[in-house]
């Protein structure tokens, strides 16, 4: 018994893919004045250098797609922390890097700091369901020229999990790779098990920033996996329909991937499914709308049709605090993303307000939602052993299954999901306890942070010192 969902028919997938290739062939994609135009022009694209636009023949985009590996290894601090994206299961990763937090002590909104980033990395690292680390907040109290490197160094020091972030400036590539060299014990070791991957965001409609792409072309040469992350907004930067917005997302992925593969053939890439919509009533970007869940499902299936892993927003919400809206939007979108077979599910752990606000207790709550989603999609074994006809006949009308040895054995083996945050107490028991799930999540956060502070960073002291030296030197140079 296992969920076997299918959201698109073969014909629907074909329509979307054909439309995406057609967009690249006719209006084309704007690449600006970076390296991509020369690479694409040399490979047969029709290039308008003055406009910075390349029109890619379908054959060219498809050939570059064929160069992408289907399986992508995201290395952690140890092989036990590695994540292999092979289509067998979904993995959860935080995302967003917002500039504000919901302070768990005061309940106030405030600007995020480096300490918030450190604490969020510690708490997310402690959640077994979080497989990959992404910056949950931006360190707004760090000078701009040092911020990216400082965030990388902090995450590497306090988490064993694979790290995803951006590299937006070609000048950042060399110091970022020096950080990787320190954390991995050399660049050869990094190539074998890349400790980090980067996110290359396109700019809908049908564009990508030249400097941003140049930085990713450079970093692809080191064998670093790249998430190509389009973010078309239905009704804003894309047509209002689900299908059209999905097609634009696919086109931007194929265009950026062509440039990356021409620069570094065989670069591991992941298609990002960042499609969303513009709420016509509020005039705001919506991350938790049901249509965004449909876009996620469609993009997951199209990505697998194209032969690449996919990162889909799940657990996303437009709620401004961890209340009822946050719960149902996160659970519904997370369930859709996993049911569609998303390799990575992002967009929500610990985040509120469309990934613009971080809450430490929300990390713990969302980890439980993610675990429940995985358990639901995992299904249950249906076999003679689990139908347990013999036991039912033997126990008969007494109903004494609590005393059965098989009950104890299967409970210990994980037959039943046991929540840590949500309550299953009676009303009387819950009232007597006098605590909410938010209270328990906050206590869990404090416990995790206290243990981490007593332990210290996960990297050795000399590695931490070396990371700090790179941050200082590169920050001054930048």
N, C-alpha and C positions, 0 to 999 in steps of 0.2 A: 504494500500500500504506500504509494508515493505520488506526490503531485506531478502531473504531466501536462503542463499548460502550454498552449499555443495561441499566440495573440494575432499573428499575421498568417494569411494564406501564402502559398508560393507565388501566386499572381500579385498579391499586394507587396510582397518583398521585392519582386521584380520591378514593379512600377516605381517604387522608391529609389532603388539602385539606378534604374535607367534615368530617372529625373536628375539624380545627383551627378552622374557622368555628363548628362546634357548641360547642366549648369557650368561645369568646368570647361566644356567644349565651346560654348557660345558666349555668354557674358564673360566667362572666365573668372579668375580670382586675382584680387589685388595683393601683390607681394611687396610693393614699394621698391626702394632702390638698394636692397641688400643683395646677398650672394645668390638667392633663390632664382632670380630672373635669368642669370647667366647659366646656371645649372639646367633650368628647364628649357631655355632656348637651345642649348647645346644638345638636348635630348629630343628635340623635335616639336616643342611647344611654340605656338605663335605668340611672340612677345612684343608688347608695346612698351618700350622702355620709358617713353615720356610719361605715360600714365601709370607705369609700374604694374601693368596687368599681364598675366600669362593665360593663354587659352590652351588647355591641355587636351590633346586627342585621347579618346577613351583608351586606346591601346597603350598609351604611355602611362596613364594613371593606373590601369589594371596591371601593367608589368611591375610598377613600383609596389603595388599592393601585394603581388606575388612574392616579393622579396621579404615580406614581413614574416617572422616566425610565429606560428600559432601558439606555442607555449612560451611563456615569459617567466623567468626566475627573478624574484624580488628578494635579494639577500638580506638577512638580518645579522645581528652580531655574532651568532653561532648558527650552524646548520639547522639546529632545532627551531630557530626563529625565522627560517626561510619560508617564503610563500611561493608556490608554483601555480601560476595561472594556466591551467590545462583544461578548463571547462568542467571539471568534476564537481566543483562546489563554489559557493559564494564566500567571499572574504569581506570583512568590514574594515573601513578606514575612515577616520575623522576628516574634516576638510574645512575650508573657508578662510581661516586666518583673519577674522574680523578685528576691528579696532576698538571694540567695546565688550565689556563683560557685565554680567549681572552678579554683583558682589554677594556672596553667600552669607557674609557677616552683617551687612547693612541693608541688603535688598535693593541697593541703589544701582543705577546704570552709571558706569564710569569708563574712562579710557583704559585700554589694556596695557599691561606692562610686561617687561621681561620676566618678572617673577610669576605673573599669570601664565606666561608661556611655559616656564619651567614646571609649575604645579600642574598644569593641564597635561603636559607630556608624562609626568609621573603617574597621574591618575589613569590616563588612557592606557599607559603601558601595563598597568596592573589589571586591566580588564581582559580576561582570556579571550573574549569574543572579538576584541580589536586585534587584527592581524598585521596591519600596516599603519604607520604613524604619519600624520599630516599635521602641520602647525594648526593648532586650534585657535590661536590668537596672534596678532602682530604685536611686537614689542615697541609700542609707540614712544617709549621713553628712551630709546636708543637712537643715536643720530642716523639719518637715512643712509649714509654711506657705509655704516657698519651693520645695519639692521639684519639684512639677509644672512650674512656670515655669522653673526651672533646667534641668530635663531637656529641655524644649522648646528653650530657647536653645542648649544644648549640641548637640543634634541638628541644629538649623538651621545652626549655625556649621561643623559638621564633615561634613555630608553634603549632596549635591546632590539626593537623592531625596525623593520625596513622603513626608511624615511622618504616621503614625497614632499617636494616643494617646487618653487619656481626658480629659474635663473633668467632674469629679464634683460641683462646687460652683458654683452660679450666680455667686458672687463671682469665680470664676476666668475667666469668659467675657471680660470687658472687657480684662484684661491679656493673655490669650492672643491676642485679636484685635489688640492693639497690637504683639505680637511678629510676627504675620502681616503687619501693615501695613509694618513695618520690613523684613522679609525679602522682601516682594513689591513694594515700592515704591508702596504704597497699597492701600486696600480695594477700589477698583474693579478693580485688577489682580488682587487675590485672587479676586474673584468670577469673573473670566474664566478664571483658571487656579488653582483653590484649591490652595495649597501644602501644606495639611494636611487631614486628616479625623479625626473622633473616633469612638470606640467607646462605644456606649451598651449596657451589660450589663443584661439583665433578671435577675430573681431567681426561679428556678424554685422551686415550681410557680406559674405564672401570676401573676407580680407584677413590679413595677418600683419602685425607690426613687423617691419623689416628688422629692427635691432633685436627684438624679442626672438624672431625666427633665427637670426644669425647666431645668437647665443646658443640656441638649441642645436643648430647644425654643428657648431663647434663641440658641444658636449656629447653629441652622438658619436663623435670620433673616439671617445673613451669607452664606448660600449654601454653607456648609461641608458636604461629604458626611458622612453618618453611617452607621456600621456598627452595625446593631442585632444584638446578640450574645447570644442565649439560651444557657444552659449547663445544660440538664436532665441529671440523672444517673440513668441507668436503674437501677432497684432502690433508689434513694435518694430523689431529689426527683421522679422520674417512674416510671411502671410499668416493669417489667423488660424488656419486649420492645423490639426495635429500632423497630418500626412505631409504638408508642405514644410512645416518646421523641421520635421524629421529628415526630409530630403535635403534641406539646407545644411543641417548638422552633418550628414553623411558627406556631402560635397566638400565642405570645409575640411573635414578629416582627410579625405582622399587627396585634396590639393596640397595640404601641408605635409602629408606623408610622402608625396612624390618628391618634394624638395629634400626631405630628410633622407630618403632612401638613395637619391642621386648623390647626396653628399657622403653618406656612410651606409652602403648597402648592407642589408641584414640587421639594421638597428631594430631592437625590440620595441614595438609600439603598442599602445593600448588606445582604443577609441574611447574618448570621453563622450558621455551622453548628457550634455549640459542644457538641453532644450528646456525652455520654460515659457511663461506667458505673461502678458501685460494685463493686469486686472483693470477692466474698463470702468469700473465703478470707483475704485480707490485711486486709480492712476499709478499703481505701484507694481513692481515685479513680484510675481507669485511663485513660490517654490513648493507649496503644499497643495496646489490645486489638483483635482483628479485628472485633468488633461495632461499635466506634467508626468503623472504616473503612467498614462497611456504612451506618452512619448518615450519614456524610459523603457517600457516593455518592447515597443517597436524597435528602438535603437539597439537593444540587447540582441534581438533576433537577427536584425540586419548585420550587426557586427560579426556574429557567428557565421552567418551566411558568407560574409566576405573573408572569413578565416582569421580574424583577429580577436583577442580578448577585449572586454569592454568594462569601463568604469561608469556606473550609473548612480545618480543621486537617489538615495533612499533615506528614510528617517528624516526627510526634510519637512519643515513646518514654517508657516508664516506667523505663528503665535509669538507673543512678546514675553511670555513667562511659561514655566512648566506646568500648565494646567490642562484642562480637558481637551482643548483644541490641539495642543502639542501632542497629546497622547494618541488621538485618533488619526491625525495627519501622518505622524511618524510611522505608526503601525501599518496603516493602509499602504502608504507608498513603499515602505520597506518590504512588505509582503509581495507587492507587485514586482519590485526589482528582483527579488530572490526567485520568485516563481518564473520569471523570464530567463533565468540563468545568468544574471550579471556576475562577472568574475570578481569585480570589486564593487562594493556598495558604499557610497560616500554621501556627503551632503547633509549630515545631520547629527552624528553622535556628539552630544554636548552643546549643540548649537540651536539657536532660536532665531526668530525674526528673519527667515530666509537666509540663514547662515551668516547673519550680521551681528550676532550676539552670542557670547559664550557663557555657559554656566557650569561650574565644576560639579555640583550635584547632578546636573542633567546628564553628564557623562555616565554616571553610574546607572541612572534610570534608563537611559537609551541603550546601554549595554544589555540590560535585562530584556528590553523590547527586541533587540537584535537576536538575542539567544532564543526567545520565544518564536520569532519568525523562522529561524533556522530549524528549530524543533518541529514546527508545523509543516514546513516544506519537506523535511526529512521523512515524514510519514511514520508508518509502523509496520513491523514484520507481520505478514499473514502466512502462517504455515501450520502444519499439524501441532508443532510444539507450542505455538502461541495461541491457537484456538483452544487448546487445553480441554478437549472433550473428556478425557479420562478424569481430570481433576473435578470437572463439573459433575460428572456422574458419581464420583466417589464422595464428594462433599454433600451432594444432594441438596436437601432443603434446609440444611443447618446454616448455610451462608458463612461458615467460619474460615474465610479465605485469609483473614489477617494472620492466622496461626500457621498457614501453609509455608513450608520451607521455600518453595518457589517464589512466593511473594517477597520474602526477605532477599533472596538471591537477585531477583530482577530489580528490586529497588536499588540495591547496591550497584548493579550494573548500569543504572541510568535509564531504566524503563520509563520512569515518570520524571518530567521536568519539575524541579523544586526551585521556586523563586526565592530570591534573597530580599527583594525590595517590596514587591506587591504582597498584599496580605490575603490570607485565606482563613483568618480567624472568624469566629462568630462575632456578631455585633457586640455582644457583651464582652467578649475577650478583647476586641479591638478598642472598645471604650475604656476598659480597665487599663489597657496598655498605654493609651493616651498619646499615641505617636502616629504621624503620617508617613507616607513613603518618602516625602521630601526630607523629613527629619532623619530617617534611616540612611538616606543617600548622603546627606550632609555629614553624618557621623562616620560613614564609610570613607568619605573623602578625607576627613581629619585623621583617621586611622592610617590611611595609605600615606599621607604626607608625613606624618610623624615617623613612620617606619623608614621612609626614604631619607628623611633628614638625618636620622640616626645612622643609616647605612652609608650615605654619601653617594657620589656619582658612580655609575656602573663602569665607566672606563677607568683605567689605571691613572694614577696621579700624573705620571709623565706624559700620558696621552692628553689629558685635560690641559696641562701646561702648554703642550705643543699646539693644541687647537687655539688656545688663547693667544699664542704668539702670532699665528696666522691671521686671526681676526684683527689684532692690533696693527700688524704691518699692512695688511691689505686695506683695512679701513682708512689708514692714513694715506695710502696711495690713491684710493678712490676719491 
